[in-house]
């Protein structure tokens, strides 16, 4: 039986395992954060379809290490997604807080969303697509969709808050449905814009944000008004 040297006090039975466990847990969390950062950089450089092997090579380690920490590629997507989407959520919230009117708030949130997504389309695509499994054929996972759903639910609530103040009482039907519909419009229009190749016809980031905000606030009614449609000229001839 091995005993500690006389000049070293033996820790209590409960303290030693707890201390080791705490240090080990801290080490694992730090290592996990490092791997997430490395994966994010790799996806940014290599593309959203980068394999686990490519990501691991870029991180200077083996894919078995990534499997040990994240389980599979869908687990890695979820981990990176939680970090990226939480940053997007904070950025959108900060942008909305500086606005003076509900429309300015919507514009600020849409602008922040487009800017964050456009900063790295590869990473945005990687974290917002459904769990796709990894190269070894793992089954798709719902974990990424869950993290993504939480993010857009939170953004929908941020949109709803200023609209409640603007619309007042008695508009629960609007508040109950419109924010989720708005998120669908923002996401789908934004992702189509991100995926559109650069050309003279592609709107800039600010112009796209303003266009999406206009659709949210007034729809396409201005485009359908009589003054914006082309009508055949009215004849002024009377019997001639």
C-alpha atoms as one frame of an Amber mdcrd trajectory, in Angstrom:
protein
   0.000   0.000   0.000   1.557   3.320  -1.078   1.387   6.142   1.478   2.172
   9.836   0.865   5.485  11.150   2.281   5.200  12.311   5.908   5.648  16.011
   4.987   2.783  16.017   2.467  -0.713  16.016   3.817  -2.905  13.532   2.065
  -6.001  15.151   0.559  -9.336  13.984   1.759 -10.791  11.080  -0.225 -13.490
  13.314  -1.689 -11.256  16.294  -2.539  -8.685  14.513  -4.684 -11.031  12.976
  -7.261 -13.040  16.186  -7.398  -9.905  18.258  -7.986  -8.609  15.963 -10.699
 -12.039  15.815 -12.282 -12.339  19.595 -12.281  -8.908  20.053 -13.848  -9.626
  17.388 -16.458 -12.987  18.918 -17.288 -11.394  22.345 -17.653  -8.731  20.868
 -19.932 -11.355  19.148 -22.092 -13.418  22.329 -22.401 -10.376  24.357 -23.408
  -9.322  21.717 -25.934 -12.859  21.615 -27.321 -12.878  25.390 -27.780  -9.553
  25.201 -29.609 -10.883  22.489 -31.933 -14.029  24.519 -32.664 -11.912  27.561
 -33.586  -9.672  25.410 -35.787 -12.680  23.815 -37.477 -14.218  27.222 -38.128
 -11.012  28.479 -39.751 -10.738  25.294 -41.817 -14.310  25.511 -43.096 -13.842
  29.205 -43.911 -10.803  28.328 -46.045 -11.814  24.939 -47.469 -15.557  25.335
 -47.960 -18.734  24.116 -46.292 -18.289  20.595 -47.708 -14.907  20.060 -46.051
 -14.579  16.526 -44.693 -13.666  15.631 -41.138 -10.281  14.456 -42.389  -9.627
  17.774 -44.147 -10.743  19.762 -41.121  -8.541  17.684 -38.810  -5.536  18.046
 -41.117  -5.987  21.814 -41.187  -6.174  21.780 -37.388  -2.938  19.809 -37.182
  -4.485  16.739 -35.589  -6.292  13.534 -36.558  -9.961  13.072 -37.275 -10.143
  10.547 -34.432  -9.588  13.480 -32.063 -12.580  15.287 -33.553 -14.683  12.128
 -33.277 -13.652  11.813 -29.624 -14.834  15.340 -28.821 -17.820  15.729 -31.159
 -19.011  12.236 -32.021 -19.479  12.788 -35.739 -19.612  15.560 -38.327 -23.135
  16.538 -37.299 -21.878  16.960 -33.742 -19.088  19.210 -34.988 -21.618  21.220
 -37.000 -23.692  21.671 -33.858 -20.689  22.784 -31.794 -19.476  25.299 -34.373
 -23.045  26.380 -34.993 -23.712  27.131 -31.336 -20.706  29.460 -31.243 -21.357
  31.190 -34.569 -25.095  31.535 -34.139 -24.769  32.882 -30.589 -22.388  35.535
 -31.911 -24.865  36.405 -34.659 -27.655  36.595 -32.103 -25.680  39.011 -29.893
 -24.759  41.140 -32.895 -28.369  41.349 -34.062 -29.576  42.230 -30.563 -26.960
  44.978 -30.203 -27.949  46.401 -33.582 -31.638  46.430 -32.689 -31.082  48.159
 -29.345 -29.643  51.251 -31.032 -32.691  51.751 -33.265 -35.259  54.496 -32.624
 -38.285  53.000 -34.423 -39.530  49.464 -35.167 -38.606  49.847 -38.832 -35.100
  51.029 -37.947 -34.861  48.046 -35.600 -35.829  45.644 -38.372 -33.319  47.231
 -40.743 -30.584  46.992 -38.104 -31.314  43.311 -37.456 -31.524  42.400 -41.138
 -28.290  44.301 -41.845 -26.485  42.561 -38.977 -27.732  39.164 -40.148 -26.587
  39.707 -43.736 -23.240  41.124 -42.641 -22.469  38.241 -40.288 -23.521  35.642
 -42.857 -21.630  37.363 -45.657 -18.438  37.519 -43.575 -17.983  33.782 -44.186
 -20.620  32.152 -46.397 -18.786  28.828 -46.041 -19.131  28.824 -42.263 -22.726
  30.076 -42.433 -23.664  27.235 -44.802 -21.799  24.692 -42.682 -23.692  25.580
 -39.519 -27.159  26.206 -40.979 -27.569  23.119 -43.117 -29.264  20.054 -41.664
 -27.031  17.433 -40.061 -25.630  15.489 -43.004 -23.598  12.781 -41.362 -19.907
  12.283 -42.029 -17.827  10.531 -44.644 -18.236   7.199 -42.861 -21.975   7.310
 -43.519 -23.273   8.238 -40.083 -26.999   8.867 -39.983 -28.182  12.473 -40.183
 -28.637  14.202 -36.832 -31.320  16.632 -35.693 -28.900  18.385 -33.334 -27.873
  21.061 -35.816 -31.460  21.754 -36.765 -32.223  22.116 -33.065 -29.492  24.685
 -32.508 -30.537  26.534 -35.652 -34.189  26.495 -34.627 -33.311  27.967 -31.235
 -31.399  30.790 -32.917 -34.212  31.760 -35.269 -36.789  31.423 -32.470 -34.744
  33.920 -30.453 -34.482  36.305 -33.408 -38.234  36.017 -33.995 -38.811  37.065
 -30.387 -36.450  40.014 -30.831 -38.486  41.089 -33.855 -41.745  40.656 -31.949
 -40.704  42.819 -28.986 -40.575  46.216 -30.761 -43.624  45.313 -32.825 -45.631
  44.726 -29.637 -44.805  48.249 -28.498 -45.599  49.693 -31.927 -48.899  47.877
 -32.484 -50.187  48.051 -28.921 -52.790  45.768 -27.372 -55.281  43.733 -29.339
 -52.853  42.660 -32.053 -51.865  39.253 -30.693 -52.883  37.552 -33.932 -50.296
  39.637 -35.754 -47.588  39.153 -33.133 -48.355  35.443 -32.923 -47.686  34.725
 -36.600 -45.841  37.578 -38.254 -42.393  37.229 -36.577 -41.991  33.597 -37.687
 -43.138  34.518 -41.189 -40.692  37.427 -41.163 -37.808  35.146 -40.187 -38.659
  32.853 -43.090 -38.561  35.772 -45.500 -35.291  37.132 -44.089 -33.554  33.772
 -44.100 -34.702  32.612 -47.523 -34.098  35.955 -49.236 -30.775  36.339 -47.450
 -29.542  32.871 -48.347 -30.566  33.317 -51.973 -28.663  36.613 -52.000 -25.597
  34.950 -50.453 -25.676  32.226 -53.090 -26.073  34.608 -56.033 -22.817  35.197
 -57.948 -21.568  38.761 -58.003 -22.871  40.741 -60.956 -24.055  44.282 -61.735
 -27.616  43.102 -61.056 -26.886  41.753 -57.568 -27.833  44.258 -54.840 -25.163
  45.346 -52.403 -25.453  44.354 -48.744 -27.052  47.645 -47.665 -29.457  47.705
 -50.598 -30.492  44.114 -49.931 -31.078  44.853 -46.247 -33.279  47.820 -47.124
 -35.199  45.787 -49.694 -35.887  42.958 -47.238 -36.946  45.476 -44.589 -39.334
  47.115 -47.060 -40.856  43.717 -47.851 -41.312  43.098 -44.119 -42.963  46.468
 -43.484 -45.062  47.116 -46.589 -44.738  43.982 -48.712 -44.786  44.399 -52.479
 -47.882  46.595 -52.484 -45.986  49.620 -53.858 -44.870  47.543 -56.817 -48.467
  46.545 -57.526 -49.980  50.016 -57.269 -51.637  51.429 -60.419 -49.013  54.127
 -60.721 -46.259  51.538 -61.049 -47.917  49.489 -63.794 -47.642  50.193 -67.465
 -50.951  50.948 -69.117 -51.697  51.445 -72.798 -52.059  55.109 -73.725 -55.600
  56.464 -73.685 -56.744  57.779 -77.039 -57.780  61.432 -77.066 -59.351  61.201
 -80.504 -63.093  61.691 -80.387 -64.589  60.587 -83.613 -61.648  61.630 -85.760
